[in-house]
């Protein structure tokens, strides 16, 4: 089963996404990976936000959230991504699990 982990900071903002596509069919993998590619392109081309990405075996997006003036716009694109990935999960429940994880919080 594939897994998408939506990484959030201590304020709940999405700061990254990783996807392991092991065991996913080609259509399920294509749906999820195309969603991630579209988000990466929208953030870089439209908002000029730095995005570290890799679309090899493990798909990875890391979003630079330092420009506070773009918070609403970044949040809108990333919320749409989250909704889209959950729709892929709904369409392929035996192949993909989407979960949230808080990163960078020290206790």
Protein Blocks (a to p, Z undefined) as FASTA:
>chain_A
ZZddddddfkopafbdcddfehiafklmmmmmmmmmmmmmmmmmmnopacdddfbfbccd
dddfkbmmlmmmmmmmmmmmmmmmmmmmmmmmmloccddddehiaZZ
